[in-house]
Amino acid sequence: MNVRRLIPAAALTGAVALGAGALTACSGATAAGGAKDGKLDVVASFYPLQFLAEQIGGDHVAVSTLTKPGVEPHDLEITPKQTAQLGEADVVLYLKTLQPAVDKAVEQAGVENTVDAASLTKLVHHDLAGEDEHGSGAEHGSEDEHGHEHGEAGDDPHVWLDPVKYAEIAKGFGATLEKADPAHAADYKKNTADLVGKLTALDTEFKDGLKNRTTDTFITTHSAFGYLAERYGLDQEGISGVDPEAEPSPARMKELQALAKKDNVTTVFFETLASDKTAKTLAADTGLKTDVLDPLEGITDKSQGADYVEVMRSNLKNLQKALGSK
C-alpha cells in the first residue's frame, strides 16, 4: 500500500493549526479542524475519494476536497500557494494519474502522509474509442514490494465505477486510518465494513438488474466506464475517448452509426459535468435517444442523486432502459 509513514493527528497539532484556515480556502470546503477538535484532517483530491473518506472516517475526521463541485476533475489546476497549504493536512487521499495537477502538487508539497488509491486495487488498461471492438484490453502496471499494483501511463484511472474495486480501495484506506488514529481504530473498522456492505449490495443490484438484456453495447461521450463494463460483461464504446469535450473524427462518428445499427443500440449517453453536444449530434444522425450516465467525478444539484450510491443506482436504471433489461 502506497502510504508514507503515518503519525497520529495529535503529533501534527502545531502544523495543522498553522495551516487550518489556508487549507479551507484551498479546498472550498470545511477542513483542517484538527487543532481545535482533535479530528484527523483528511484532504481528498475529488468526490469519490471524499465520499469514501467521509463514510469511513465518520465523526473522527474533517474531510475537504481539492476539486470543488461542478469542476471537471481532469481540468483542475492548483496554485503554488495551494500546494504549500496541502502539506499541512494529516492525510491526503488521491488517485495517481487521474489529475496531473494533484500528482504534481502532492510531490512538490512533500506531504508527510499520502494514500494513492490506485495502489489499493489493481488498475488495468482499457482501450479507448475505436481501438478495439469491445473496449477493454490487456492489463498493465507494476507491483511494489507489498504486491500492490501501481498504475502506468495508459492505465484507466476510473476505478471507482466498479463497486467491487471501489470496496477494495475502501478497505485499504480504512486500514490506513486505523494506523493513523489508533484511538478510533474500532470505529474506522466498523465504518469500513458498513461501506463495503453497501458496495457489495450495489454490485448485486447491478448483476441482477442487467440480466436478460437485449444488447451489451452502450455508447458514451466519456470513456470512463471500462471497469463497470468489464465487471458486468458490457461493451463500452466511447465517442471521444477519455476527454468528454474532444471532437470525434467523422470516421469515428460513421463507425458508431454502423455499430449502433448492428448492435441494436438505443441510447447515446452523456454526463452531467460536460457538454452533451456530441451525444446529441450522434443521436440526431442515428435516430437514437440520449440519457445520462454519470462518471461520478463530482456531485452537483444536476446530479441524479445526492451521493455515490444514489447516483450509481440512477446509472443502473438508465443502463437498464438503454440495454433493454427486463
PLY file of the C-alpha trace (Angstrom):
ply
format ascii 1.0
element vertex 326
property float x
property float y
property float z
element edge 325
property int vertex1
property int vertex2
end_header
0.00 0.00 0.00
1.47 3.33 -1.07
1.29 5.08 2.28
4.12 7.10 3.67
4.83 6.99 7.38
1.63 7.92 9.19
1.62 9.72 12.51
-1.30 10.47 14.84
-3.12 13.77 14.47
-2.00 14.86 17.93
1.61 14.91 16.81
0.68 17.29 13.99
-1.32 19.75 16.07
1.07 22.63 15.59
1.35 22.16 11.85
-2.39 21.82 11.39
-3.04 24.91 13.49
-0.78 26.97 11.24
-2.37 25.72 8.02
-6.01 25.32 9.02
-7.52 28.48 7.58
-5.41 28.38 4.45
-6.32 24.81 3.63
-10.01 25.62 3.91
-9.58 28.29 1.27
-7.71 25.83 -0.92
-10.36 23.16 -0.83
-13.54 25.19 -0.86
-14.90 23.00 1.94
-14.76 22.78 5.72
-11.42 21.32 6.69
-8.35 21.36 8.87
-10.14 21.46 12.20
-7.68 19.04 13.77
-6.06 21.53 16.15
-9.41 22.58 17.65
-11.48 19.42 17.87
-8.95 16.61 17.63
-10.24 15.41 14.27
-7.92 13.95 11.66
-7.62 16.43 8.78
-8.10 14.50 5.52
-7.81 16.12 2.09
-9.32 14.13 -0.81
-8.48 15.01 -4.38
-12.02 14.67 -5.78
-15.54 13.49 -4.95
-15.34 9.65 -4.96
-12.42 9.77 -2.54
-14.12 12.47 -0.45
-17.22 10.25 -0.12
-15.08 7.28 0.85
-13.15 9.28 3.48
-16.34 10.72 4.97
-18.06 7.33 5.14
-15.09 5.61 6.79
-13.82 8.50 8.93
-17.22 9.45 10.31
-17.09 11.87 13.25
-13.36 11.44 13.74
-12.22 13.18 10.52
-12.65 16.56 8.87
-12.70 15.95 5.12
-12.12 18.52 2.41
-11.75 18.16 -1.35
-9.39 19.85 -3.80
-11.99 19.67 -6.59
-14.98 21.94 -5.99
-18.46 20.77 -7.02
-19.07 21.34 -10.73
-15.38 21.36 -11.66
-14.27 18.70 -14.15
-11.53 16.87 -12.17
-9.29 16.34 -15.20
-9.14 20.14 -15.68
-8.20 21.00 -12.09
-5.36 23.47 -11.65
-3.58 24.08 -8.32
-1.62 27.22 -7.43
1.80 27.17 -5.74
0.15 28.64 -2.63
-2.35 25.79 -2.54
0.48 23.30 -2.98
2.19 24.73 0.09
-1.06 24.60 2.06
-1.60 20.98 1.07
1.37 19.96 3.18
-0.50 20.87 6.38
-3.02 18.02 6.07
-2.79 14.94 8.29
-3.64 12.61 5.38
-4.01 13.24 1.64
-6.03 10.74 -0.39
-5.67 10.98 -4.16
-5.70 8.80 -7.28
-2.47 8.98 -9.21
-2.71 9.69 -12.97
-6.31 10.97 -12.84
-5.38 14.59 -12.06
-1.86 15.53 -13.15
-2.06 18.83 -11.24
-2.74 16.96 -7.99
0.06 14.47 -8.64
2.46 17.37 -9.11
1.18 19.26 -6.07
1.49 16.23 -3.79
5.07 15.67 -4.98
6.06 19.33 -4.59
4.35 19.75 -1.21
6.29 16.86 0.30
3.14 15.72 2.05
4.04 13.51 5.01
1.07 11.16 4.80
-0.28 10.27 1.36
-2.51 7.47 0.17
-2.59 6.71 -3.55
-5.94 4.99 -4.13
-4.51 3.42 -7.29
-2.18 1.36 -5.08
-5.07 -0.14 -3.11
-6.55 -2.06 -6.03
-5.45 -3.21 -9.48
-5.60 -0.75 -12.36
-5.90 -2.08 -15.89
-5.74 -0.66 -19.39
-8.98 -0.18 -21.29
-8.68 0.59 -24.98
-10.41 3.82 -25.89
-12.62 4.99 -28.71
-12.11 2.95 -31.83
-9.11 0.99 -30.57
-10.82 -2.38 -30.47
-14.22 -3.94 -30.80
-15.00 -4.48 -27.15
-13.45 -1.52 -25.37
-11.22 -3.47 -22.99
-7.65 -4.56 -23.20
-4.66 -6.13 -21.53
-3.56 -5.35 -18.03
-0.54 -3.24 -17.29
1.24 -1.96 -14.22
3.95 -2.97 -11.84
3.70 -4.28 -8.30
5.53 -2.83 -5.32
7.23 -4.85 -2.61
3.85 -5.41 -0.95
2.27 -6.84 -4.09
0.12 -3.77 -4.81
-0.44 -2.70 -8.37
0.74 0.75 -9.43
-0.81 2.33 -12.49
1.28 3.13 -15.54
0.64 5.58 -18.33
-2.34 4.30 -20.25
-3.98 2.57 -17.29
-7.62 3.55 -16.76
-7.98 5.55 -13.51
-11.82 5.44 -13.34
-11.74 2.52 -10.93
-14.43 3.82 -8.54
-17.15 3.00 -11.12
-16.69 -0.68 -10.30
-18.25 -1.18 -6.83
-16.03 -4.21 -6.20
-12.78 -2.34 -6.84
-14.10 0.71 -5.01
-14.65 -1.56 -1.99
-11.01 -2.69 -2.22
-9.93 0.95 -2.01
-12.25 1.44 0.97
-10.66 -1.48 2.82
-7.15 -0.14 2.17
-7.98 3.39 3.26
-9.80 2.12 6.34
-6.67 0.26 7.37
-4.69 3.46 6.85
-6.95 5.46 9.19
-6.70 2.72 11.80
-2.91 3.13 11.81
-3.03 6.94 11.64
-5.51 7.25 14.53
-5.37 4.04 16.59
-7.55 5.51 19.35
-10.52 5.27 16.97
-9.45 2.16 15.05
-12.54 0.18 16.08
-14.84 2.85 14.64
-12.90 3.01 11.38
-13.07 -0.77 11.09
-16.84 -0.77 11.63
-17.42 2.11 9.22
-15.31 0.37 6.58
-17.33 -2.82 6.97
-20.57 -0.84 6.67
-19.42 0.87 3.46
-18.14 -2.37 1.95
-21.54 -3.89 2.75
-23.28 -1.10 0.82
-20.95 -1.55 -2.14
-21.44 -5.32 -2.14
-25.20 -4.79 -2.20
-24.78 -2.30 -5.06
-22.73 -4.86 -7.00
-25.54 -7.39 -6.57
-28.09 -4.83 -7.78
-26.07 -4.30 -10.97
-25.63 -8.03 -11.59
-29.32 -8.76 -11.10
-30.55 -5.59 -12.79
-28.62 -6.10 -16.02
-29.77 -9.67 -16.64
-31.88 -10.54 -19.72
-30.72 -7.50 -21.68
-31.19 -7.21 -25.44
-27.75 -5.70 -26.13
-24.38 -5.47 -24.37
-23.25 -2.28 -26.09
-23.57 1.27 -24.82
-22.22 4.47 -26.37
-20.94 7.28 -24.17
-19.22 10.63 -24.70
-16.74 9.87 -21.89
-14.84 6.57 -21.92
-14.91 6.34 -18.13
-16.89 3.13 -17.81
-14.35 0.46 -18.74
-14.27 -1.06 -15.26
-18.07 -1.07 -14.99
-18.35 -2.64 -18.45
-15.75 -5.28 -17.61
-17.43 -6.14 -14.29
-20.88 -6.70 -15.81
-20.00 -8.06 -19.25
-20.83 -4.91 -21.22
-19.15 -3.26 -24.22
-18.33 0.42 -23.81
-17.99 2.46 -26.99
-16.68 5.96 -26.36
-17.30 8.76 -28.82
-14.19 10.74 -27.90
-12.09 8.63 -25.55
-11.22 9.92 -22.09
-11.80 13.60 -22.91
-15.56 14.24 -22.95
-15.03 17.63 -24.61
-12.96 16.33 -27.55
-14.43 16.47 -31.04
-14.74 12.98 -32.58
-13.49 12.42 -36.08
-16.01 11.99 -38.94
-14.71 8.44 -39.35
-15.45 7.65 -35.70
-18.97 9.07 -35.97
-19.60 6.95 -39.07
-18.23 3.89 -37.29
-20.54 4.46 -34.32
-23.56 4.88 -36.57
-22.87 1.47 -38.11
-22.22 -0.09 -34.70
-25.45 1.31 -33.24
-27.44 -0.31 -36.04
-25.60 -3.65 -35.81
-25.81 -3.97 -32.01
-29.34 -2.58 -31.54
-28.11 0.40 -29.54
-30.96 2.69 -28.50
-29.23 5.41 -26.48
-26.20 7.70 -26.52
-25.09 8.66 -23.03
-23.63 11.97 -21.92
-22.57 13.19 -18.46
-23.56 15.97 -16.09
-20.20 17.83 -15.94
-19.57 18.02 -19.70
-21.31 19.22 -22.85
-23.94 16.97 -24.44
-23.19 18.37 -27.91
-21.50 15.29 -29.40
-24.08 12.92 -27.89
-26.94 14.92 -29.38
-25.18 15.15 -32.74
-24.69 11.39 -32.95
-28.22 10.73 -31.68
-29.72 13.06 -34.28
-27.75 11.38 -37.08
-28.79 7.89 -36.00
-32.29 8.43 -34.61
-31.17 7.39 -31.11
-32.23 8.75 -27.72
-29.91 10.46 -25.23
-29.62 9.90 -21.50
-27.22 10.48 -18.60
-24.52 8.06 -17.49
-22.69 9.82 -14.69
-18.96 9.07 -14.17
-19.38 10.40 -10.63
-16.39 12.71 -10.75
-18.41 15.28 -8.81
-21.85 15.88 -7.29
-23.89 18.96 -8.20
-27.56 19.96 -8.00
-27.88 18.47 -11.50
-26.73 15.02 -10.37
-29.31 12.20 -10.36
-28.78 11.52 -6.68
-27.28 13.05 -3.53
-24.29 10.74 -3.14
-22.24 7.96 -4.75
-24.72 5.15 -4.07
-27.77 7.10 -5.25
-26.10 8.22 -8.49
-24.85 4.71 -9.20
-28.42 3.43 -8.82
-29.55 6.09 -11.29
-26.83 4.90 -13.67
-28.14 1.36 -13.30
-31.70 2.44 -14.06
-30.56 4.34 -17.17
-28.46 1.41 -18.35
-31.36 -1.00 -17.86
-33.55 1.18 -20.02
-30.90 1.56 -22.73
-29.88 -2.10 -22.81
-33.42 -3.47 -22.74
-33.01 -5.29 -19.41
-36.18 -6.98 -18.16
0 1
1 2
2 3
3 4
4 5
5 6
6 7
7 8
8 9
9 10
10 11
11 12
12 13
13 14
14 15
15 16
16 17
17 18
18 19
19 20
20 21
21 22
22 23
23 24
24 25
25 26
26 27
27 28
28 29
29 30
30 31
31 32
32 33
33 34
34 35
35 36
36 37
37 38
38 39
39 40
40 41
41 42
42 43
43 44
44 45
45 46
46 47
47 48
48 49
49 50
50 51
51 52
52 53
53 54
54 55
55 56
56 57
57 58
58 59
59 60
60 61
61 62
62 63
63 64
64 65
65 66
66 67
67 68
68 69
69 70
70 71
71 72
72 73
73 74
74 75
75 76
76 77
77 78
78 79
79 80
80 81
81 82
82 83
83 84
84 85
85 86
86 87
87 88
88 89
89 90
90 91
91 92
92 93
93 94
94 95
95 96
96 97
97 98
98 99
99 100
100 101
101 102
102 103
103 104
104 105
105 106
106 107
107 108
108 109
109 110
110 111
111 112
112 113
113 114
114 115
115 116
116 117
117 118
118 119
119 120
120 121
121 122
122 123
123 124
124 125
125 126
126 127
127 128
128 129
129 130
130 131
131 132
132 133
133 134
134 135
135 136
136 137
137 138
138 139
139 140
140 141
141 142
142 143
143 144
144 145
145 146
146 147
147 148
148 149
149 150
150 151
151 152
152 153
153 154
154 155
155 156
156 157
157 158
158 159
159 160
160 161
161 162
162 163
163 164
164 165
165 166
166 167
167 168
168 169
169 170
170 171
171 172
172 173
173 174
174 175
175 176
176 177
177 178
178 179
179 180
180 181
181 182
182 183
183 184
184 185
185 186
186 187
187 188
188 189
189 190
190 191
191 192
192 193
193 194
194 195
195 196
196 197
197 198
198 199
199 200
200 201
201 202
202 203
203 204
204 205
205 206
206 207
207 208
208 209
209 210
210 211
211 212
212 213
213 214
214 215
215 216
216 217
217 218
218 219
219 220
220 221
221 222
222 223
223 224
224 225
225 226
226 227
227 228
228 229
229 230
230 231
231 232
232 233
233 234
234 235
235 236
236 237
237 238
238 239
239 240
240 241
241 242
242 243
243 244
244 245
245 246
246 247
247 248
248 249
249 250
250 251
251 252
252 253
253 254
254 255
255 256
256 257
257 258
258 259
259 260
260 261
261 262
262 263
263 264
264 265
265 266
266 267
267 268
268 269
269 270
270 271
271 272
272 273
273 274
274 275
275 276
276 277
277 278
278 279
279 280
280 281
281 282
282 283
283 284
284 285
285 286
286 287
287 288
288 289
289 290
290 291
291 292
292 293
293 294
294 295
295 296
296 297
297 298
298 299
299 300
300 301
301 302
302 303
303 304
304 305
305 306
306 307
307 308
308 309
309 310
310 311
311 312
312 313
313 314
314 315
315 316
316 317
317 318
318 319
319 320
320 321
321 322
322 323
323 324
324 325
